[in-house]
Amino acid sequence: MLAEFLEETFGQQTGDLITRLLLGVAILAATWLVREIVTAIIPALIRKVTRRTRITWDDQIVRVIRPPLRFLIVVYGLWFAIRVLEPPAELEATAEQIMRTLVVIGIFWAIYRAVDPAFRILFRVSRRTMRDSAVPDLLDRKLSSAITQVAKGLVIVFAFATVLETWHYNVAGLIAGLGIAGAAVALAVKDTLANLFAYFVILADEPFTLGDYVVFGDVAGTVENIGFRSSRIRALDQSLVTVPNNTVMNANVTNWSRLTKRRLNMTLSIGYGNSPDQVLSVVQGIRKMLENHELVQSDSVVVQFVEFNSNSLDIMVICFITVPDWGDFQAARQDINLKIMDILAERGVDAAFPNRTLLVTEPEKSEPVQPVFPPPEPEPTLGTATDSPIPHDAAN
């Protein structure tokens, strides 16, 4: 009805133009209405879904997607309005390229806005492992800011390249140049990147956390800090050892703090002077004592007479003590040792101690050995009274 009225009033060509303009305005109005409805409904849906989970960053999701979403809805509304106006082919092609460019910008705008909250959440999760650290790592905070800025820069570069590709520009040379530059940078900072990657692997795998006592390679101590580049271990001598994360990732890590129990393995040596009944009584007494001990896992007790040693009769004692702490384990071990001493004393059994038997024999008597050649006779000495050829009386 409206189209016929406009054609009768302004003519067919003018009437069609006015009709298309009115339709374009109606599409823009509908676009505005859809934009308001969508940007109101989607945040509510996100909050409804995240309310059922442990996610606490739903507001950040809404803040990230709301502006780009409103922008994209307007872009598509404009595109439909332009299509309704039926512009010339060249103008329509140009408008289509512009709309595609705006869509690319809107998508990368959303990605760019997501970089900050995404890395913020990631770093917040990573800092949970360092919440007990007495000294905050300033280098790690600076590095996290630098990583965020680098990620934003990469988003801008890819957005620019995509826009150029939309306008049919050859971006192969640009990508090749960026690839060469990136390879050079990666080669220069390969160790830093390896340590950074290892940091995220440690966070995901969690072989240890702050306060754990770990051993890997020649390093043993308590974990004090887990940084982007390295981890810091406080050794038993209180020295601070800084280990690159890449080294930690490639090492076999033993985490003693995650023990639920500790193994006691000892050999009790008693003397050969004890009778078989005494040995059996000692074995049974120790087994019964361990099975009734409050800190010993009863089904893990193994006590057996196992070996005739050179100086002793050896009894093997194995069990698990249900205390993970090293100090508590040593206290329980001491208590068990004292009770074993009581068991030996009650049965009159002596513990073995190293001994050595020396055999001393007298050498056989033998005749003195005669020399092969007789000793030379002494030569006469001149000038003495006894050797003079003149009698003593004649000399006077």
Secondary structure per residue as TSV (DSSP state, phi and psi in degrees):
chain	resnum	aa	ss	phi	psi
A	1	M	-	360.0	-45.7
A	2	L	H	-66.0	-40.6
A	3	A	H	-63.8	-41.5
A	4	E	H	-64.6	-39.9
A	5	F	H	-63.8	-42.2
A	6	L	H	-67.5	-37.4
A	7	E	H	-66.1	-40.8
A	8	E	H	-68.4	-32.0
A	9	T	H	-84.2	-46.6
A	10	F	H	-110.5	-3.0
A	11	G	-	97.3	162.8
A	12	Q	H	-65.0	-47.5
A	13	Q	H	-66.4	-47.0
A	14	T	H	-66.9	-36.6
A	15	G	H	-64.8	-41.8
A	16	D	H	-62.2	-40.4
A	17	L	H	-63.4	-45.4
A	18	I	H	-64.2	-38.9
A	19	T	H	-60.8	-45.6
A	20	R	H	-65.5	-36.2
A	21	L	H	-63.9	-42.6
A	22	L	H	-64.9	-39.8
A	23	L	H	-64.1	-39.6
A	24	G	H	-61.5	-42.9
A	25	V	H	-64.2	-38.9
A	26	A	H	-64.6	-39.9
A	27	I	H	-64.4	-41.6
A	28	L	H	-63.7	-39.9
A	29	A	H	-65.1	-41.7
A	30	A	H	-65.4	-36.3
A	31	T	H	-62.0	-44.7
A	32	W	H	-60.3	-42.5
A	33	L	H	-65.2	-44.1
A	34	V	H	-62.3	-41.3
A	35	R	H	-58.6	-45.0
A	36	E	H	-67.1	-39.2
A	37	I	H	-69.0	-46.5
A	38	V	H	-63.9	-45.7
A	39	T	H	-70.5	-9.4
A	40	A	H	-95.8	-35.7
A	41	I	H	-77.6	-45.1
A	42	I	H	-60.2	-47.4
A	43	P	H	-57.9	-37.7
A	44	A	H	-64.9	-39.7
A	45	L	H	-65.1	-41.5
A	46	I	H	-61.5	-44.8
A	47	R	H	-65.3	-35.3
A	48	K	H	-67.1	-39.5
A	49	V	H	-71.4	-45.6
A	50	T	H	-71.1	-19.3
A	51	R	T	-65.7	-25.7
A	52	R	T	-85.6	-6.4
A	53	T	S	-118.6	-175.8
A	54	R	S	-89.6	6.1
A	55	I	-	-68.6	128.7
A	56	T	-	-116.9	8.1
A	57	W	-	-113.8	33.7
A	58	D	H	-65.4	-34.9
A	59	D	H	-62.7	-35.8
A	60	Q	H	-66.9	-37.7
A	61	I	H	-61.8	-44.1
A	62	V	H	-62.9	-44.5
A	63	R	H	-64.6	-31.5
A	64	V	H	-72.2	-47.1
A	65	I	H	-88.4	-20.2
A	66	R	H	-61.0	-56.4
A	67	P	H	-61.6	-47.1
A	68	P	H	-62.5	-35.8
A	69	L	H	-65.2	-44.4
A	70	R	H	-61.3	-40.5
A	71	F	H	-63.3	-45.5
A	72	L	H	-66.1	-36.8
A	73	I	H	-63.0	-42.5
A	74	V	H	-63.9	-41.3
A	75	V	H	-60.3	-47.6
A	76	Y	H	-66.2	-35.1
A	77	G	H	-63.1	-43.5
A	78	L	H	-62.0	-39.9
A	79	W	H	-63.3	-43.9
A	80	F	H	-65.3	-38.8
A	81	A	H	-63.8	-40.1
A	82	I	H	-65.9	-40.0
A	83	R	H	-63.4	-34.7
A	84	V	H	-67.4	-35.0
A	85	L	H	-69.5	-16.3
A	86	E	-	52.2	63.4
A	87	P	-	-72.9	171.7
A	88	P	-	-57.8	159.4
A	89	A	H	-59.5	-44.2
A	90	E	H	-64.7	-43.3
A	91	L	H	-65.3	-37.9
A	92	E	H	-66.1	-39.7
A	93	A	H	-64.5	-42.1
A	94	T	H	-63.9	-43.0
A	95	A	H	-62.9	-37.2
A	96	E	H	-64.4	-41.2
A	97	Q	H	-63.5	-40.7
A	98	I	H	-64.2	-42.2
A	99	M	H	-63.6	-40.9
A	100	R	H	-63.7	-39.7
A	101	T	H	-61.8	-43.1
A	102	L	H	-65.7	-35.3
A	103	V	H	-65.7	-43.8
A	104	V	H	-60.2	-44.0
A	105	I	H	-61.9	-41.3
A	106	G	H	-63.5	-41.4
A	107	I	H	-65.8	-47.7
A	108	F	H	-70.8	-24.9
A	109	W	H	-63.4	-43.2
A	110	A	H	-63.7	-41.6
A	111	I	H	-64.1	-42.6
A	112	Y	H	-61.3	-42.1
A	113	R	H	-69.1	-23.9
A	114	A	H	-81.1	-15.4
A	115	V	H	-62.2	-50.2
A	116	D	H	-58.2	-56.4
A	117	P	H	-65.1	-32.7
A	118	A	H	-64.0	-48.5
A	119	F	H	-70.5	-30.8
A	120	R	H	-63.8	-43.5
A	121	I	H	-65.3	-42.2
A	122	L	H	-61.8	-44.4
A	123	F	H	-71.3	-31.1
A	124	R	H	-65.4	-41.5
A	125	V	H	-64.1	-41.0
A	126	S	H	-67.4	-33.6
A	127	R	H	-75.2	-13.1
A	128	R	G	-62.0	-29.2
A	129	T	G	-74.7	-12.2
A	130	M	G	-116.9	17.2
A	131	R	T	-69.8	-22.7
A	132	D	T	-91.6	1.0
A	133	S	-	-69.6	132.3
A	134	A	S	-73.6	-31.6
A	135	V	S	-116.9	115.9
A	136	P	-	-65.8	146.0
A	137	D	-	-90.1	101.6
A	138	L	H	-64.8	-36.6
A	139	L	H	-61.9	-40.0
A	140	D	H	-64.6	-38.7
A	141	R	H	-67.0	-39.7
A	142	K	H	-65.6	-40.3
A	143	L	H	-66.5	-38.1
A	144	S	H	-63.1	-40.2
A	145	S	H	-64.7	-40.4
A	146	A	H	-65.3	-40.3
A	147	I	H	-63.4	-41.1
A	148	T	H	-61.3	-44.0
A	149	Q	H	-66.0	-39.3
A	150	V	H	-62.6	-41.5
A	151	A	H	-63.1	-41.5
A	152	K	H	-62.6	-42.2
A	153	G	H	-60.9	-40.2
A	154	L	H	-64.5	-38.1
A	155	V	H	-62.0	-43.6
A	156	I	H	-63.5	-42.7
A	157	V	H	-61.8	-46.6
A	158	F	H	-66.7	-35.5
A	159	A	H	-63.7	-44.1
A	160	F	H	-62.4	-43.8
A	161	A	H	-64.2	-38.4
A	162	T	H	-67.3	-39.4
A	163	V	H	-62.9	-43.5
A	164	L	H	-62.4	-39.5
A	165	E	H	-64.6	-35.0
A	166	T	H	-62.8	-35.3
A	167	W	T	-90.5	16.2
A	168	H	T	65.9	30.7
A	169	Y	-	-88.2	145.8
A	170	N	-	-81.0	110.2
A	171	V	-	-102.0	9.2
A	172	A	H	-61.5	-42.2
A	173	G	H	-63.4	-41.7
A	174	L	H	-62.8	-44.2
A	175	I	H	-65.2	-39.5
A	176	A	H	-63.4	-42.2
A	177	G	H	-63.2	-42.9
A	178	L	H	-64.8	-35.2
A	179	G	H	-65.6	-42.2
A	180	I	H	-64.6	-44.6
A	181	A	H	-63.4	-41.3
A	182	G	H	-64.1	-38.3
A	183	A	H	-64.6	-40.1
A	184	A	H	-64.0	-43.6
A	185	V	H	-65.3	-42.7
A	186	A	H	-62.4	-38.3
A	187	L	H	-66.0	-36.4
A	188	A	H	-71.7	-32.2
A	189	V	T	-117.9	30.1
A	190	K	H	-62.8	-37.6
A	191	D	H	-66.5	-41.6
A	192	T	H	-63.7	-43.3
A	193	L	H	-65.1	-38.4
A	194	A	H	-63.1	-42.1
A	195	N	H	-67.3	-37.3
A	196	L	H	-65.6	-44.2
A	197	F	H	-62.3	-41.9
A	198	A	H	-63.0	-32.7
A	199	Y	H	-60.0	-46.7
A	200	F	H	-69.1	-32.3
A	201	V	H	-64.7	-41.4
A	202	I	H	-63.8	-40.7
A	203	L	H	-63.2	-40.3
A	204	A	H	-75.0	-41.6
A	205	D	H	-83.6	-29.9
A	206	E	-	52.6	59.0
A	207	P	S	-67.8	-21.5
A	208	F	-	-160.6	163.1
A	209	T	-	-132.1	178.2
A	210	L	T	-59.8	137.3
A	211	G	T	91.3	-9.3
A	212	D	-	-77.2	145.6
A	213	Y	E	-95.1	117.2
A	214	V	E	-125.4	158.3
A	215	V	E	-136.0	125.0
A	216	F	E	-150.6	126.6
A	217	G	T	64.1	-130.2
A	218	D	T	-93.1	5.3
A	219	V	E	-103.9	132.3
A	220	A	E	-145.4	132.2
A	221	G	E	166.8	-168.8
A	222	T	E	-98.0	133.1
A	223	V	E	-73.2	122.1
A	224	E	E	-106.4	-25.9
A	225	N	E	-157.7	142.3
A	226	I	E	-122.4	105.6
A	227	G	-	-105.3	177.5
A	228	F	S	-66.5	-34.6
A	229	R	S	-99.7	-36.8
A	230	S	E	-150.1	166.6
A	231	S	E	-117.1	147.7
A	232	R	E	-115.0	128.8
A	233	I	E	-118.4	128.3
A	234	R	E	-91.6	110.1
A	235	A	E	-73.9	172.0
A	236	L	T	-65.4	-29.4
A	237	D	T	-85.0	13.0
A	238	Q	S	71.2	10.0
A	239	S	-	-78.6	149.3
A	240	L	E	-101.1	117.1
A	241	V	E	-104.0	124.8
A	242	T	E	-102.7	120.1
A	243	V	E	-119.0	127.1
A	244	P	E	-57.7	141.6
A	245	N	H	-61.6	-33.6
A	246	N	H	-63.7	-36.2
A	247	T	H	-65.6	-41.5
A	248	V	H	-64.1	-42.5
A	249	M	H	-63.0	-35.3
A	250	N	T	-90.9	1.0
A	251	A	S	-97.9	159.2
A	252	N	-	-85.8	107.1
A	253	V	-	-96.0	126.6
A	254	T	E	-106.0	117.9
A	255	N	E	-103.3	101.0
A	256	W	G	-74.8	-17.6
A	257	S	G	-76.2	-13.4
A	258	R	G	-99.5	15.5
A	259	L	-	-70.7	141.6
A	260	T	S	-98.6	-16.8
A	261	K	-	-159.8	163.6
A	262	R	E	-123.4	148.0
A	263	R	E	-95.1	129.5
A	264	L	E	-102.8	121.1
A	265	N	E	-133.6	113.2
A	266	M	E	-142.4	160.2
A	267	T	E	-120.5	121.2
A	268	L	E	-97.8	122.5
A	269	S	E	-108.9	124.2
A	270	I	E	-119.5	161.7
A	271	G	-	-74.3	160.3
A	272	Y	T	-70.4	-14.1
A	273	G	T	-76.5	-4.6
A	274	N	S	-86.4	144.2
A	275	S	-	-80.3	163.1
A	276	P	H	-57.9	-37.2
A	277	D	H	-64.9	-39.0
A	278	Q	H	-64.5	-42.0
A	279	V	H	-61.6	-46.3
A	280	L	H	-63.6	-39.0
A	281	S	H	-64.0	-39.8
A	282	V	H	-64.4	-44.2
A	283	V	H	-60.1	-47.1
A	284	Q	H	-66.9	-39.2
A	285	G	H	-65.5	-43.0
A	286	I	H	-66.6	-40.9
A	287	R	H	-62.0	-43.9
A	288	K	H	-65.8	-40.4
A	289	M	H	-62.0	-43.6
A	290	L	H	-68.7	-40.4
A	291	E	H	-64.9	-26.7
A	292	N	T	-97.4	-0.7
A	293	H	-	-73.8	137.1
A	294	E	T	-68.9	-22.2
A	295	L	T	-104.6	5.7
A	296	V	B	-107.8	134.0
A	297	Q	-	-73.2	110.8
A	298	S	G	-62.2	-36.1
A	299	D	G	-78.4	0.6
A	300	S	G	-102.7	1.7
A	301	V	-	-76.4	127.4
A	302	V	E	-132.0	117.0
A	303	V	E	-132.2	115.5
A	304	Q	E	-144.5	144.5
A	305	F	E	-78.8	117.4
A	306	V	E	-116.8	-25.6
A	307	E	E	-155.1	144.7
A	308	F	E	-93.2	103.9
A	309	N	-	-88.2	174.8
A	310	S	S	-65.7	-32.2
A	311	N	S	-121.6	0.8
A	312	S	-	-158.3	165.9
A	313	L	E	-100.2	120.9
A	314	D	E	-99.8	130.7
A	315	I	E	-114.0	124.6
A	316	M	E	-86.7	131.9
A	317	V	E	-127.4	116.4
A	318	I	E	-133.4	136.8
A	319	C	E	-165.2	167.5
A	320	F	E	-108.6	131.0
A	321	I	E	-101.3	127.7
A	322	T	S	-85.7	48.3
A	323	V	-	-134.8	122.6
A	324	P	-	-79.8	-25.5
A	325	D	S	-70.0	138.0
A	326	W	H	-64.2	-42.6
A	327	G	H	-64.7	-43.2
A	328	D	H	-64.3	-36.4
A	329	F	H	-63.2	-43.1
A	330	Q	H	-66.0	-36.9
A	331	A	H	-65.0	-43.0
A	332	A	H	-65.4	-37.7
A	333	R	H	-64.3	-41.2
A	334	Q	H	-62.9	-42.6
A	335	D	H	-61.2	-41.7
A	336	I	H	-65.4	-41.7
A	337	N	H	-62.1	-42.6
A	338	L	H	-64.4	-38.1
A	339	K	H	-69.6	-33.4
A	340	I	H	-65.1	-39.2
A	341	M	H	-61.7	-39.6
A	342	D	H	-63.2	-40.9
A	343	I	H	-62.9	-42.8
A	344	L	H	-64.0	-42.0
A	345	A	H	-66.3	-39.6
A	346	E	H	-62.9	-31.3
A	347	R	T	-99.4	3.8
A	348	G	T	65.4	33.1
A	349	V	-	-102.1	131.5
A	350	D	-	-96.7	137.6
A	351	A	B	-72.5	148.2
A	352	A	-	-79.0	153.3
A	353	F	-	-140.4	152.4
A	354	P	-	-60.6	136.8
A	355	N	-	-141.6	159.5
A	356	R	-	-141.5	133.0
A	357	T	-	-103.5	125.9
A	358	L	-	-108.8	128.3
A	359	L	-	-101.2	119.1
A	360	V	-	-112.8	124.0
A	361	T	-	-122.3	147.6
A	362	E	-	-80.2	140.3
A	363	P	-	-71.9	147.4
A	364	E	-	-69.1	142.6
A	365	K	-	-76.8	139.9
A	366	S	-	-137.1	154.0
A	367	E	-	-68.6	149.5
A	368	P	-	-65.9	146.3
A	369	V	-	-83.2	125.3
A	370	Q	-	-79.8	141.7
A	371	P	-	-70.2	147.6
A	372	V	S	-68.3	-41.4
A	373	F	S	-112.1	135.2
A	374	P	-	-67.9	153.2
A	375	P	-	-68.4	145.7
A	376	P	-	-67.7	145.1
A	377	E	-	-73.4	146.1
A	378	P	-	-70.9	141.5
A	379	E	-	-77.7	146.4
A	380	P	-	-67.3	147.4
A	381	T	-	-106.0	126.8
A	382	L	T	-77.9	149.4
A	383	G	T	90.9	7.9
A	384	T	-	-104.8	157.0
A	385	A	T	-66.2	-36.1
A	386	T	T	-73.4	-26.4
A	387	D	T	-95.4	-1.0
A	388	S	-	-72.6	137.6
A	389	P	S	-76.8	-11.6
A	390	I	S	-92.6	127.4
A	391	P	-	-57.7	153.4
A	392	H	H	-67.3	-39.1
A	393	D	H	-69.2	-38.4
A	394	A	H	-67.0	-31.2
A	395	A	H	-66.3	-31.5
A	396	N	-	-79.8	360.0
